[in-house]
Every structure is written in C-alpha cells, then in structure tokens.
C-alpha cells in the first residue's frame, strides 16, 4: 500500500526546493555563472528536487509491482505507461534523469549554461508534475486518496 504520508512529506520537501529554485531564476546568466552561491544552490536544489521525484516514483512503482527500475529514466517510462503520469509529461521528465547524473557524477564539468536553461525552461515541468500529484489529475494523490493505490 502506498503510504500517503510518505508521498506528502516528499512532495512538501520538493515544494520547498522548487521555491528556492524559483528565487534563483531572477538572476541574469552572467550573474548566475559568476557567483558560486547562485549556481551552486541551483545545482544542489535541482539535484534534490529530482531525487524527491525519483523517490516518489520508486515508491509507487514498488507498491504497484511495476517491475524493476534499472535506470532513473525507467521511473518515468513506467509511470507514463501505466497512466500514473501523463505520457507527455513523462517524456519531458526523462532527460532530467540524465541531468541528475551530471550533477552528481560530473560536478567538475557542469555546464552552467545548461543548469541555467533547466532552471528557466524545464522547471515548469517539475511544477506540472507536482500539481498533477497535488490535485489528482492523472496523479498520485487522487489514486492514494484512500491510502492505497
């Protein structure tokens, strides 16, 4: 059974991270790239946001017995295929798994232009994912409204 409180706590943390990321969007690319406080926090909170999404997705996949997840991209494929996430949104989120790996494993070679682009162009996809879970439109909380999937 999917535990509603686990999902809600992870969504709450994700909302906190997204709020920080939204604040970082107000800086120009030049300022963003030149100040480690800005780009370092963007890297950190993007990674944490992605990890919360993966945590939630893995929790649901495990409870639904949707199979083994070998790569982070598999999470979005499985949730999209089962209609837990809208397929279009799942496809948009798949590249974020690669971005997470870059942030974790290639930290010396992070492309700050790409981080800035994600912050400005792709953060909305995470917001849509959160909204679909919060309000139930093809999302998790609609499904777990009775504490089970």
DRENFI-443934 format. One record per residue: residue number from 1; residue in three letters; x, y, z of N, C-alpha, C in turn. Coordinates in nm, 2 decimals. Layout:
<k:NUM&r:ALA&nc1:X&nc2:Y&nc3:Z&cac1:X&cac2:Y&cac3:Z&cc1:X&cc2:Y&cc3:Z>
...
//
This chain:
<k:1&r:UNK&nc1:0.08&nc2:-0.12&nc3:0.00&cac1:0.00&cac2:0.00&cac3:0.00&cc1:0.09&cc2:0.12&cc3:0.00>
<k:2&r:UNK&nc1:0.06&nc2:0.22&nc3:-0.09&cac1:0.13&cac2:0.34&cac3:-0.09&cc1:0.09&cc2:0.42&cc3:0.03>
<k:3&r:UNK&nc1:0.19&nc2:0.47&nc3:0.10&cac1:0.17&cac2:0.54&cac3:0.22&cc1:0.16&cc2:0.69&cc3:0.19>
<k:4&r:UNK&nc1:0.04&nc2:0.74&nc3:0.21&cac1:0.01&cac2:0.88&cac3:0.17&cc1:0.10&cc2:0.98&cc3:0.24>
<k:5&r:UNK&nc1:0.13&nc2:0.95&nc3:0.37&cac1:0.22&cac2:1.05&cac3:0.44&cc1:0.36&cc2:1.05&cc3:0.39>
<k:6&r:UNK&nc1:0.41&nc2:0.94&nc3:0.34&cac1:0.54&cac2:0.94&cac3:0.28&cc1:0.54&cc2:1.03&cc3:0.15>
<k:7&r:UNK&nc1:0.44&nc2:1.01&nc3:0.07&cac1:0.43&cac2:1.09&cac3:-0.06&cc1:0.41&cc2:1.23&cc3:-0.02>
<k:8&r:UNK&nc1:0.33&nc2:1.26&nc3:0.07&cac1:0.30&cac2:1.40&cac3:0.11&cc1:0.43&cc2:1.47&cc3:0.16>
<k:9&r:UNK&nc1:0.51&nc2:1.40&nc3:0.25&cac1:0.63&cac2:1.46&cac3:0.30&cc1:0.73&cc2:1.49&cc3:0.19>
<k:10&r:UNK&nc1:0.74&nc2:1.40&nc3:0.10&cac1:0.83&cac2:1.42&cac3:-0.01&cc1:0.79&cc2:1.53&cc3:-0.11>
<k:11&r:UNK&nc1:0.66&nc2:1.54&nc3:-0.13&cac1:0.61&cac2:1.65&cac3:-0.21&cc1:0.63&cc2:1.78&cc3:-0.14>
<k:12&r:UNK&nc1:0.61&nc2:1.79&nc3:-0.01&cac1:0.64&cac2:1.91&cac3:0.07&cc1:0.78&cc2:1.95&cc3:0.06>
<k:13&r:UNK&nc1:0.88&nc2:1.86&nc3:0.07&cac1:1.02&cac2:1.89&cac3:0.05&cc1:1.04&cc2:1.94&cc3:-0.09>
<k:14&r:UNK&nc1:0.98&nc2:1.88&nc3:-0.19&cac1:1.00&cac2:1.92&cac3:-0.33&cc1:0.95&cc2:2.06&cc3:-0.35>
<k:15&r:UNK&nc1:0.84&nc2:2.09&nc3:-0.29&cac1:0.79&cac2:2.23&cac3:-0.30&cc1:0.89&cc2:2.33&cc3:-0.24>
<k:16&r:UNK&nc1:0.95&nc2:2.30&nc3:-0.13&cac1:1.05&cac2:2.38&cac3:-0.07&cc1:1.17&cc2:2.41&cc3:-0.16>
<k:17&r:UNK&nc1:1.21&nc2:2.30&nc3:-0.22&cac1:1.33&cac2:2.31&cac3:-0.31&cc1:1.29&cc2:2.39&cc3:-0.44>
<k:18&r:UNK&nc1:1.17&nc2:2.37&nc3:-0.49&cac1:1.12&cac2:2.45&cac3:-0.60&cc1:1.11&cc2:2.60&cc3:-0.57>
<k:19&r:UNK&nc1:1.07&nc2:2.63&nc3:-0.45&cac1:1.06&cac2:2.77&cac3:-0.41&cc1:1.20&cc2:2.84&cc3:-0.42>
<k:20&r:UNK&nc1:1.30&nc2:2.77&nc3:-0.37&cac1:1.44&cac2:2.82&cac3:-0.37&cc1:1.48&cc2:2.84&cc3:-0.52>
<k:21&r:UNK&nc1:1.45&nc2:2.74&nc3:-0.60&cac1:1.49&cac2:2.74&cac3:-0.74&cc1:1.42&cc2:2.86&cc3:-0.82>
<k:22&r:UNK&nc1:1.30&nc2:2.88&nc3:-0.78&cac1:1.23&cac2:3.00&cac3:-0.84&cc1:1.30&cc2:3.13&cc3:-0.81>
<k:23&r:UNK&nc1:1.35&nc2:3.14&nc3:-0.69&cac1:1.42&cac2:3.26&cac3:-0.65&cc1:1.54&cc2:3.28&cc3:-0.73>
<k:24&r:UNK&nc1:1.61&nc2:3.17&nc3:-0.76&cac1:1.74&cac2:3.18&cac3:-0.84&cc1:1.71&cc2:3.22&cc3:-0.99>
<k:25&r:UNK&nc1:1.59&nc2:3.21&nc3:-1.03&cac1:1.56&cac2:3.24&cac3:-1.17&cc1:1.57&cc2:3.39&cc3:-1.20>
<k:26&r:UNK&nc1:1.57&nc2:3.47&nc3:-1.10&cac1:1.56&cac2:3.61&cac3:-1.13&cc1:1.70&cc2:3.67&cc3:-1.17>
<k:27&r:UNK&nc1:1.80&nc2:3.60&nc3:-1.16&cac1:1.94&cac2:3.65&cac3:-1.19&cc1:1.97&cc2:3.63&cc3:-1.34>
<k:28&r:UNK&nc1:2.05&nc2:3.72&nc3:-1.39&cac1:2.09&cac2:3.71&cac3:-1.53&cc1:2.19&cc2:3.59&cc3:-1.54>
<k:29&r:UNK&nc1:2.21&nc2:3.54&nc3:-1.66&cac1:2.30&cac2:3.43&cac3:-1.69&cc1:2.44&cc2:3.47&cc3:-1.64>
<k:30&r:UNK&nc1:2.48&nc2:3.59&nc3:-1.67&cac1:2.62&cac2:3.63&cac3:-1.63&cc1:2.63&cc2:3.63&cc3:-1.48>
<k:31&r:UNK&nc1:2.54&nc2:3.69&nc3:-1.41&cac1:2.55&cac2:3.69&cac3:-1.26&cc1:2.54&cc2:3.55&cc3:-1.21>
<k:32&r:UNK&nc1:2.45&nc2:3.47&nc3:-1.26&cac1:2.43&cac2:3.33&cac3:-1.22&cc1:2.56&cc2:3.25&cc3:-1.24>
<k:33&r:UNK&nc1:2.63&nc2:3.26&nc3:-1.35&cac1:2.75&cac2:3.19&cac3:-1.38&cc1:2.87&cc2:3.24&cc3:-1.29>
<k:34&r:UNK&nc1:2.87&nc2:3.37&nc3:-1.26&cac1:2.99&cac2:3.42&cac3:-1.19&cc1:2.98&cc2:3.41&cc3:-1.04>
<k:35&r:UNK&nc1:2.87&nc2:3.37&nc3:-0.99&cac1:2.85&cac2:3.36&cac3:-0.84&cc1:2.83&cc2:3.22&cc3:-0.80>
<k:36&r:UNK&nc1:2.92&nc2:3.15&nc3:-0.74&cac1:2.90&cac2:3.02&cac3:-0.69&cc1:2.79&cc2:3.00&cc3:-0.60>
<k:37&r:UNK&nc1:2.75&nc2:3.10&nc3:-0.53&cac1:2.63&cac2:3.09&cac3:-0.44&cc1:2.51&cc2:3.07&cc3:-0.52>
<k:38&r:UNK&nc1:2.50&nc2:3.13&nc3:-0.63&cac1:2.38&cac2:3.11&cac3:-0.71&cc1:2.38&cc2:2.98&cc3:-0.79>
<k:39&r:UNK&nc1:2.49&nc2:2.96&nc3:-0.86&cac1:2.48&cac2:2.83&cac3:-0.94&cc1:2.50&cc2:2.71&cc3:-0.86>
<k:40&r:UNK&nc1:2.58&nc2:2.72&nc3:-0.75&cac1:2.59&cac2:2.61&cac3:-0.65&cc1:2.46&cc2:2.57&cc3:-0.59>
<k:41&r:UNK&nc1:2.38&nc2:2.67&nc3:-0.55&cac1:2.25&cac2:2.63&cac3:-0.49&cc1:2.15&cc2:2.58&cc3:-0.60>
<k:42&r:UNK&nc1:2.16&nc2:2.63&nc3:-0.72&cac1:2.08&cac2:2.58&cac3:-0.83&cc1:2.11&cc2:2.43&cc3:-0.85>
<k:43&r:UNK&nc1:2.24&nc2:2.40&nc3:-0.86&cac1:2.28&cac2:2.26&cac3:-0.88&cc1:2.23&cc2:2.17&cc3:-0.76>
<k:44&r:UNK&nc1:2.25&nc2:2.22&nc3:-0.64&cac1:2.21&cac2:2.14&cac3:-0.53&cc1:2.06&cc2:2.12&cc3:-0.52>
<k:45&r:UNK&nc1:1.98&nc2:2.22&nc3:-0.54&cac1:1.83&cac2:2.21&cac3:-0.53&cc1:1.77&cc2:2.14&cc3:-0.65>
<k:46&r:UNK&nc1:1.83&nc2:2.15&nc3:-0.77&cac1:1.78&cac2:2.08&cac3:-0.88&cc1:1.80&cc2:1.93&cc3:-0.85>
<k:47&r:UNK&nc1:1.92&nc2:1.89&nc3:-0.81&cac1:1.95&cac2:1.75&cac3:-0.77&cc1:1.85&cc2:1.70&cc3:-0.67>
<k:48&r:UNK&nc1:1.84&nc2:1.77&nc3:-0.56&cac1:1.75&cac2:1.73&cac3:-0.46&cc1:1.60&cc2:1.72&cc3:-0.51>
<k:49&r:UNK&nc1:1.56&nc2:1.81&nc3:-0.59&cac1:1.43&cac2:1.80&cac3:-0.65&cc1:1.41&cc2:1.68&cc3:-0.73>
<k:50&r:UNK&nc1:1.51&nc2:1.65&nc3:-0.81&cac1:1.50&cac2:1.53&cac3:-0.90&cc1:1.50&cc2:1.40&cc3:-0.81>
<k:51&r:UNK&nc1:1.58&nc2:1.40&nc3:-0.70&cac1:1.58&cac2:1.28&cac3:-0.62&cc1:1.45&cc2:1.26&cc3:-0.54>
<k:52&r:UNK&nc1:1.38&nc2:1.37&nc3:-0.51&cac1:1.25&cac2:1.35&cac3:-0.44&cc1:1.15&cc2:1.30&cc3:-0.55>
<k:53&r:UNK&nc1:1.16&nc2:1.34&nc3:-0.67&cac1:1.07&cac2:1.29&cac3:-0.77&cc1:1.10&cc2:1.14&cc3:-0.79>
<k:54&r:UNK&nc1:1.22&nc2:1.10&nc3:-0.80&cac1:1.26&cac2:0.96&cac3:-0.81&cc1:1.21&cc2:0.88&cc3:-0.69>
<k:55&r:UNK&nc1:1.23&nc2:0.94&nc3:-0.57&cac1:1.18&cac2:0.86&cac3:-0.45&cc1:1.04&cc2:0.83&cc3:-0.46>
<k:56&r:UNK&nc1:0.96&nc2:0.93&nc3:-0.50&cac1:0.81&cac2:0.91&cac3:-0.50&cc1:0.78&cc2:0.81&cc3:-0.61>
<k:57&r:UNK&nc1:0.84&nc2:0.83&nc3:-0.73&cac1:0.82&cac2:0.74&cac3:-0.84&cc1:0.86&cc2:0.59&cc3:-0.80>
<k:58&r:UNK&nc1:0.97&nc2:0.58&nc3:-0.74&cac1:1.01&cac2:0.44&cac3:-0.70&cc1:0.92&cc2:0.38&cc3:-0.60>
<k:59&r:UNK&nc1:0.87&nc2:0.46&nc3:-0.51&cac1:0.77&cac2:0.42&cac3:-0.41&cc1:0.65&cc2:0.36&cc3:-0.47>
<k:60&r:UNK&nc1:0.60&nc2:0.44&nc3:-0.57&cac1:0.47&cac2:0.39&cac3:-0.64&cc1:0.50&cc2:0.27&cc3:-0.72>
<k:61&r:UNK&nc1:0.61&nc2:0.27&nc3:-0.79&cac1:0.65&cac2:0.15&cac3:-0.88&cc1:0.66&cc2:0.03&cc3:-0.79>
<k:62&r:UNK&nc1:0.72&nc2:0.04&nc3:-0.68&cac1:0.73&cac2:-0.07&cac3:-0.59&cc1:0.60&cc2:-0.12&cc3:-0.54>
<k:63&r:UNK&nc1:0.51&nc2:-0.03&nc3:-0.50&cac1:0.38&cac2:-0.07&cac3:-0.45&cc1:0.29&cc2:-0.13&cc3:-0.56>
<k:64&r:UNK&nc1:0.30&nc2:-0.08&nc3:-0.68&cac1:0.22&cac2:-0.13&cac3:-0.79&cc1:0.28&cc2:-0.26&cc3:-0.85>
<k:65&r:UNK&nc1:0.40&nc2:-0.29&nc3:-0.80&cac1:0.47&cac2:-0.41&cac3:-0.86&cc1:0.49&cc2:-0.39&cc3:-1.01>
<k:66&r:UNK&nc1:0.54&nc2:-0.27&nc3:-1.05&cac1:0.55&cac2:-0.24&cac3:-1.20&cc1:0.69&cc2:-0.29&cc3:-1.25>
<k:67&r:UNK&nc1:0.76&nc2:-0.36&nc3:-1.18&cac1:0.89&cac2:-0.41&cac3:-1.23&cc1:1.01&cc2:-0.34&cc3:-1.17>
<k:68&r:UNK&nc1:1.12&nc2:-0.39&nc3:-1.21&cac1:1.25&cac2:-0.34&cac3:-1.16&cc1:1.29&cc2:-0.21&cc3:-1.24>
<k:69&r:UNK&nc1:1.34&nc2:-0.12&nc3:-1.16&cac1:1.39&cac2:0.01&cac3:-1.21&cc1:1.54&cc2:0.00&cc3:-1.22>
<k:70&r:UNK&nc1:1.60&nc2:0.00&nc3:-1.34&cac1:1.74&cac2:-0.01&cac3:-1.35&cc1:1.81&cc2:0.12&cc3:-1.37>
<k:71&r:UNK&nc1:1.73&nc2:0.21&nc3:-1.43&cac1:1.79&cac2:0.35&cac3:-1.45&cc1:1.68&cc2:0.45&cc3:-1.41>
<k:72&r:UNK&nc1:1.72&nc2:0.57&nc3:-1.37&cac1:1.62&cac2:0.67&cac3:-1.33&cc1:1.51&cc2:0.69&cc3:-1.44>
<k:73&r:UNK&nc1:1.56&nc2:0.69&nc3:-1.57&cac1:1.46&cac2:0.71&cac3:-1.68&cc1:1.35&cc2:0.61&cc3:-1.67>
<k:74&r:UNK&nc1:1.38&nc2:0.49&nc3:-1.63&cac1:1.27&cac2:0.38&cac3:-1.62&cc1:1.15&cc2:0.43&cc3:-1.53>
<k:75&r:UNK&nc1:1.18&nc2:0.51&nc3:-1.43&cac1:1.07&cac2:0.55&cac3:-1.35&cc1:0.96&cc2:0.63&cc3:-1.43>
<k:76&r:UNK&nc1:1.01&nc2:0.72&nc3:-1.51&cac1:0.91&cac2:0.80&cac3:-1.59&cc1:0.84&cc2:0.71&cc3:-1.70>
<k:77&r:UNK&nc1:0.92&nc2:0.62&nc3:-1.76&cac1:0.86&cac2:0.53&cac3:-1.86&cc1:0.75&cc2:0.45&cc3:-1.79>
<k:78&r:UNK&nc1:0.78&nc2:0.39&nc3:-1.68&cac1:0.68&cac2:0.30&cac3:-1.61&cc1:0.56&cc2:0.38&cc3:-1.57>
<k:79&r:UNK&nc1:0.58&nc2:0.49&nc3:-1.51&cac1:0.46&cac2:0.57&cac3:-1.46&cc1:0.38&cc2:0.63&cc3:-1.57>
<k:80&r:UNK&nc1:0.45&nc2:0.66&nc3:-1.68&cac1:0.38&cac2:0.71&cac3:-1.80&cc1:0.30&cc2:0.60&cc3:-1.87>
<k:81&r:UNK&nc1:0.36&nc2:0.48&nc3:-1.88&cac1:0.29&cac2:0.37&cac3:-1.94&cc1:0.17&cc2:0.32&cc3:-1.87>
<k:82&r:UNK&nc1:0.17&nc2:0.34&nc3:-1.74&cac1:0.06&cac2:0.30&cac3:-1.66&cc1:-0.05&cc2:0.41&cc3:-1.64>
<k:83&r:UNK&nc1:-0.02&nc2:0.53&nc3:-1.69&cac1:-0.11&cac2:0.64&cac3:-1.68&cc1:-0.11&cc2:0.71&cc3:-1.55>
<k:84&r:UNK&nc1:-0.01&nc2:0.68&nc3:-1.47&cac1:0.01&cac2:0.74&cac3:-1.34&cc1:0.06&cc2:0.89&cc3:-1.36>
<k:85&r:UNK&nc1:0.14&nc2:0.90&nc3:-1.46&cac1:0.18&cac2:1.03&cac3:-1.51&cc1:0.13&cc2:1.04&cc3:-1.65>
<k:86&r:UNK&nc1:0.08&nc2:1.16&nc3:-1.69&cac1:0.05&cac2:1.18&cac3:-1.84&cc1:0.18&cc2:1.15&cc3:-1.92>
<k:87&r:UNK&nc1:0.16&nc2:1.07&nc3:-2.02&cac1:0.27&cac2:1.02&cac3:-2.11&cc1:0.36&cc2:1.14&cc3:-2.16>
<k:88&r:UNK&nc1:0.29&nc2:1.25&nc3:-2.20&cac1:0.37&cac2:1.36&cac3:-2.25&cc1:0.46&cc2:1.42&cc3:-2.14>
<k:89&r:UNK&nc1:0.41&nc2:1.43&nc3:-2.02&cac1:0.49&cac2:1.48&cac3:-1.91&cc1:0.60&cc2:1.38&cc3:-1.87>
<k:90&r:UNK&nc1:0.57&nc2:1.25&nc3:-1.88&cac1:0.67&cac2:1.15&cac3:-1.85&cc1:0.79&cc2:1.17&cc3:-1.95>
<k:91&r:UNK&nc1:0.76&nc2:1.19&nc3:-2.08&cac1:0.86&cac2:1.21&cac3:-2.18&cc1:0.95&cc2:1.33&cc3:-2.16>
<k:92&r:UNK&nc1:0.88&nc2:1.44&nc3:-2.11&cac1:0.96&cac2:1.56&cac3:-2.08&cc1:1.05&cc2:1.54&cc3:-1.96>
<k:93&r:UNK&nc1:1.01&nc2:1.46&nc3:-1.87&cac1:1.09&cac2:1.44&cac3:-1.74&cc1:1.21&cc2:1.35&cc3:-1.76>
<k:94&r:UNK&nc1:1.21&nc2:1.26&nc3:-1.86&cac1:1.31&cac2:1.16&cac3:-1.88&cc1:1.45&cc2:1.23&cc3:-1.89>
<k:95&r:UNK&nc1:1.47&nc2:1.34&nc3:-1.96&cac1:1.61&cac2:1.40&cac3:-1.96&cc1:1.66&cc2:1.44&cc3:-1.83>
<k:96&r:UNK&nc1:1.56&nc2:1.47&nc3:-1.73&cac1:1.61&cac2:1.51&cac3:-1.60&cc1:1.69&cc2:1.41&cc3:-1.53>
<k:97&r:UNK&nc1:1.66&nc2:1.28&nc3:-1.56&cac1:1.74&cac2:1.17&cac3:-1.50&cc1:1.89&cc2:1.19&cc3:-1.54>
<k:98&r:UNK&nc1:1.91&nc2:1.22&nc3:-1.67&cac1:2.05&cac2:1.25&cac3:-1.71&cc1:2.11&cc2:1.37&cc3:-1.65>
<k:99&r:UNK&nc1:2.03&nc2:1.47&nc3:-1.63&cac1:2.08&cac2:1.59&cac3:-1.56&cc1:2.12&cc2:1.56&cc3:-1.42>
<k:100&r:UNK&nc1:2.04&nc2:1.48&nc3:-1.35&cac1:2.08&cac2:1.44&cac3:-1.21&cc1:2.21&cc2:1.37&cc3:-1.21>
<k:101&r:UNK&nc1:2.23&nc2:1.28&nc3:-1.30&cac1:2.36&cac2:1.21&cac3:-1.31&cc1:2.48&cc2:1.31&cc3:-1.33>
<k:102&r:UNK&nc1:2.46&nc2:1.41&nc3:-1.42&cac1:2.56&cac2:1.51&cac3:-1.44&cc1:2.59&cc2:1.58&cc3:-1.31>
<k:103&r:UNK&nc1:2.49&nc2:1.62&nc3:-1.24&cac1:2.51&cac2:1.70&cac3:-1.12&cc1:2.58&cc2:1.62&cc3:-1.01>
<k:104&r:UNK&nc1:2.55&nc2:1.49&nc3:-1.01&cac1:2.61&cac2:1.40&cac3:-0.91&cc1:2.75&cc2:1.36&cc3:-0.95>
<k:105&r:UNK&nc1:2.77&nc2:1.31&nc3:-1.07&cac1:2.90&cac2:1.25&cac3:-1.10&cc1:3.00&cc2:1.33&cc3:-1.18>
<k:106&r:UNK&nc1:2.95&nc2:1.44&nc3:-1.25&cac1:3.04&cac2:1.52&cac3:-1.33&cc1:3.05&cc2:1.66&cc3:-1.28>
<k:107&r:UNK&nc1:3.06&nc2:1.67&nc3:-1.15&cac1:3.04&cac2:1.80&cac3:-1.08&cc1:3.16&cc2:1.90&cc3:-1.12>
<k:108&r:UNK&nc1:3.27&nc2:1.85&nc3:-1.17&cac1:3.38&cac2:1.94&cac3:-1.21&cc1:3.35&cc2:2.00&cc3:-1.35>
<k:109&r:UNK&nc1:3.27&nc2:1.93&nc3:-1.43&cac1:3.25&cac2:1.97&cac3:-1.56&cc1:3.10&cc2:2.01&cc3:-1.59>
<k:110&r:UNK&nc1:3.04&nc2:2.06&nc3:-1.49&cac1:2.90&cac2:2.10&cac3:-1.51&cc1:2.89&cc2:2.22&cc3:-1.60>
<k:111&r:UNK&nc1:2.80&nc2:2.21&nc3:-1.70&cac1:2.77&cac2:2.32&cac3:-1.79&cc1:2.67&cc2:2.42&cc3:-1.73>
<k:112&r:UNK&nc1:2.72&nc2:2.53&nc3:-1.68&cac1:2.63&cac2:2.62&cac3:-1.61&cc1:2.53&cc2:2.68&cc3:-1.70>
<k:113&r:UNK&nc1:2.56&nc2:2.69&nc3:-1.83&cac1:2.46&cac2:2.74&cac3:-1.93&cc1:2.34&cc2:2.64&cc3:-1.93>
<k:114&r:UNK&nc1:2.37&nc2:2.51&nc3:-1.92&cac1:2.26&cac2:2.41&cac3:-1.92&cc1:2.19&cc2:2.41&cc3:-1.79>
<k:115&r:UNK&nc1:2.25&nc2:2.43&nc3:-1.68&cac1:2.18&cac2:2.44&cac3:-1.55&cc1:2.09&cc2:2.56&cc3:-1.55>
<k:116&r:UNK&nc1:2.14&nc2:2.67&nc3:-1.61&cac1:2.05&cac2:2.80&cac3:-1.62&cc1:1.93&cc2:2.77&cc3:-1.71>
<k:117&r:UNK&nc1:1.96&nc2:2.70&nc3:-1.82&cac1:1.85&cac2:2.66&cac3:-1.91&cc1:1.74&cc2:2.57&cc3:-1.84>
<k:118&r:UNK&nc1:1.79&nc2:2.48&nc3:-1.77&cac1:1.69&cac2:2.39&cac3:-1.69&cc1:1.61&cc2:2.47&cc3:-1.59>
<k:119&r:UNK&nc1:1.68&nc2:2.56&nc3:-1.53&cac1:1.61&cac2:2.65&cac3:-1.43&cc1:1.50&cc2:2.73&cc3:-1.49>
<k:120&r:UNK&nc1:1.53&nc2:2.78&nc3:-1.61&cac1:1.44&cac2:2.87&cac3:-1.68&cc1:1.34&cc2:2.80&cc3:-1.77>
<k:121&r:UNK&nc1:1.37&nc2:2.69&nc3:-1.83&cac1:1.29&cac2:2.63&cac3:-1.93&cc1:1.22&cc2:2.50&cc3:-1.89>
<k:122&r:UNK&nc1:1.28&nc2:2.43&nc3:-1.79&cac1:1.23&cac2:2.30&cac3:-1.76&cc1:1.18&cc2:2.28&cc3:-1.62>
<k:123&r:UNK&nc1:1.20&nc2:2.38&nc3:-1.54&cac1:1.14&cac2:2.38&cac3:-1.40&cc1:0.99&cc2:2.37&cc3:-1.40>
<k:124&r:UNK&nc1:0.93&nc2:2.43&nc3:-1.51&cac1:0.79&cac2:2.42&cac3:-1.52&cc1:0.74&cc2:2.28&cc3:-1.53>
<k:125&r:UNK&nc1:0.82&nc2:2.19&nc3:-1.59&cac1:0.77&cac2:2.05&cac3:-1.60&cc1:0.77&cc2:1.99&cc3:-1.46>
<k:126&r:UNK&nc1:0.86&nc2:2.02&nc3:-1.37&cac1:0.85&cac2:1.97&cac3:-1.23&cc1:0.73&cc2:2.03&cc3:-1.16>
<k:127&r:UNK&nc1:0.70&nc2:2.16&nc3:-1.19&cac1:0.59&cac2:2.22&cac3:-1.13&cc1:0.46&cc2:2.15&cc3:-1.17>
<k:128&r:UNK&nc1:0.45&nc2:2.11&nc3:-1.30&cac1:0.33&cac2:2.04&cac3:-1.35&cc1:0.32&cc2:1.91&cc3:-1.29>
<k:129&r:UNK&nc1:0.44&nc2:1.84&nc3:-1.27&cac1:0.44&cac2:1.71&cac3:-1.20&cc1:0.38&cc2:1.72&cc3:-1.06>
<k:130&r:UNK&nc1:0.43&nc2:1.82&nc3:-0.99&cac1:0.38&cac2:1.84&cac3:-0.85&cc1:0.23&cc2:1.87&cc3:-0.85>
<k:131&r:UNK&nc1:0.19&nc2:1.96&nc3:-0.94&cac1:0.05&cac2:1.99&cac3:-0.94&cc1:-0.04&cc2:1.87&cc3:-0.98>
<k:132&r:UNK&nc1:0.01&nc2:1.79&nc3:-1.07&cac1:-0.07&cac2:1.67&cac3:-1.10&cc1:-0.08&cc2:1.58&cc3:-0.98>
<k:133&r:UNK&nc1:0.02&nc2:1.57&nc3:-0.90&cac1:0.02&cac2:1.49&cac3:-0.78&cc1:-0.07&cc2:1.55&cc3:-0.67>
<k:134&r:UNK&nc1:-0.06&nc2:1.69&nc3:-0.66&cac1:-0.13&cac2:1.75&cac3:-0.55&cc1:-0.28&cc2:1.75&cc3:-0.58>
<k:135&r:UNK&nc1:-0.32&nc2:1.77&nc3:-0.71&cac1:-0.46&cac2:1.79&cac3:-0.74&cc1:-0.53&cc2:1.66&cc3:-0.80>
<k:136&r:UNK&nc1:-0.45&nc2:1.56&nc3:-0.83&cac1:-0.50&cac2:1.44&cac3:-0.87&cc1:-0.53&cc2:1.42&cc3:-1.02>
<k:137&r:UNK&nc1:-0.51&nc2:1.52&nc3:-1.10&cac1:-0.53&cac2:1.50&cac3:-1.24&cc1:-0.43&cc2:1.40&cc3:-1.30>
<k:138&r:UNK&nc1:-0.46&nc2:1.28&nc3:-1.32&cac1:-0.37&cac2:1.17&cac3:-1.36&cc1:-0.25&cc2:1.16&cc3:-1.26>
<k:139&r:UNK&nc1:-0.28&nc2:1.19&nc3:-1.13&cac1:-0.17&cac2:1.19&cac3:-1.04&cc1:-0.18&cc2:1.10&cc3:-0.92>
<k:140&r:UNK&nc1:-0.08&nc2:1.10&nc3:-0.84&cac1:-0.07&cac2:1.00&cac3:-0.73&cc1:-0.18&cc2:1.03&cc3:-0.62>
<k:141&r:UNK&nc1:-0.19&nc2:1.15&nc3:-0.58&cac1:-0.28&cac2:1.17&cac3:-0.46&cc1:-0.43&cc2:1.14&cc3:-0.49>
<k:142&r:UNK&nc1:-0.47&nc2:1.15&nc3:-0.61&cac1:-0.60&cac2:1.10&cac3:-0.65&cc1:-0.61&cc2:0.95&cc3:-0.63>
<k:143&r:UNK&nc1:-0.51&nc2:0.88&nc3:-0.67&cac1:-0.51&cac2:0.74&cac3:-0.66&cc1:-0.49&cc2:0.69&cc3:-0.52>
<k:144&r:UNK&nc1:-0.42&nc2:0.77&nc3:-0.44&cac1:-0.39&cac2:0.72&cac3:-0.30&cc1:-0.48&cc2:0.80&cc3:-0.20>
<k:145&r:UNK&nc1:-0.59&nc2:0.86&nc3:-0.25&cac1:-0.68&cac2:0.93&cac3:-0.16&cc1:-0.73&cc2:0.84&cc3:-0.05>
<k:146&r:UNK&nc1:-0.75&nc2:0.71&nc3:-0.07&cac1:-0.79&cac2:0.62&cac3:0.04&cc1:-0.68&cc2:0.55&cc3:0.10>
<k:147&r:UNK&nc1:-0.56&nc2:0.60&nc3:0.09&cac1:-0.44&cac2:0.54&cac3:0.15&cc1:-0.39&cc2:0.42&cc3:0.08>
<k:148&r:UNK&nc1:-0.44&nc2:0.39&nc3:-0.04&cac1:-0.39&cac2:0.28&cac3:-0.12&cc1:-0.39&cc2:0.31&cc3:-0.27>
<k:149&r:UNK&nc1:-0.31&nc2:0.24&nc3:-0.34&cac1:-0.31&cac2:0.26&cac3:-0.49&cc1:-0.40&cc2:0.15&cc3:-0.55>
//
